[in-house]
Amino acid sequence: MRRGFSEQEFLDFAKSYLSEAFPNPQRIGCPRDWELIRMSEHPKEELHAAISDHITFCSPCFNRYMEILGELKRRMRHAHRR
């Protein structure tokens, strides 16, 4: 009998896949770092649809966005401890 994926297993698989499957060595169409930062801090689909779409097909941008989200999460945790 085949067992289904848990939500966390699915998210882990998706993260692993997106982080490697689309290398984009020429960095075609990549947004600037500040655009990824702005999207992480103030996500609005109507403003960031093109960037959201891009990071699902560009592993370097996906990885950078995940780094930015991690940094933001650490800053928020640190700010709440004060």
C-alpha positions in Angstrom: 0.0 0.0 0.0 1.3 3.4 -1.0 1.5 6.1 1.6 0.8 9.8 0.7 3.1 12.7 1.3 2.7 14.8 4.4 2.6 18.5 3.8 6.1 18.9 5.2 7.4 16.1 3.0 5.9 17.8 0.0 7.3 21.2 0.9 10.8 19.7 1.5 10.7 17.9 -1.9 9.5 21.1 -3.6 12.3 23.1 -2.0 14.9 20.6 -2.9 13.6 20.3 -6.5 13.4 24.1 -7.1 16.8 24.7 -5.6 18.5 22.5 -8.2 16.3 21.8 -11.2 16.6 25.2 -13.0 20.3 26.3 -13.0 20.0 29.4 -15.3 23.8 29.9 -15.5 23.4 33.0 -17.7 20.9 34.5 -15.1 18.4 35.4 -17.8 15.6 37.5 -16.6 16.7 37.5 -13.0 15.4 40.3 -10.7 17.7 42.4 -8.7 18.4 41.6 -5.1 16.5 44.6 -3.8 13.4 43.3 -5.7 13.6 40.0 -3.9 14.1 41.7 -0.6 11.1 44.0 -1.2 9.0 41.0 -2.2 10.0 39.1 1.0 9.2 42.1 3.2 5.9 43.2 1.6 4.5 40.4 -0.6 1.8 41.5 -2.9 0.8 39.2 -5.7 -0.3 42.1 -8.0 3.1 43.7 -7.7 5.3 40.6 -7.6 3.6 38.2 -10.0 6.5 38.2 -12.5 9.1 37.7 -9.8 7.1 34.9 -8.2 6.8 33.2 -11.5 10.6 33.7 -12.3 11.8 32.1 -9.0 9.8 28.9 -9.8 12.0 28.5 -12.9 15.3 29.9 -11.7 17.2 28.0 -9.0 19.7 30.7 -8.2 16.9 33.2 -7.6 14.8 30.7 -5.7 17.8 30.0 -3.4 18.6 33.7 -2.9 14.9 34.3 -2.1 15.0 31.5 0.5 18.1 33.0 2.0 16.4 36.4 2.2 13.3 34.8 3.9 15.6 33.1 6.4 17.4 36.4 7.2 14.0 38.1 7.6 12.8 35.4 9.9 16.0 35.6 12.0 15.6 39.4 12.3 12.0 39.1 13.3 12.8 36.5 16.0 15.6 38.7 17.3 13.3 41.8 17.4 10.7 39.9 19.4 13.2 38.8 22.0 14.0 42.4 22.9 
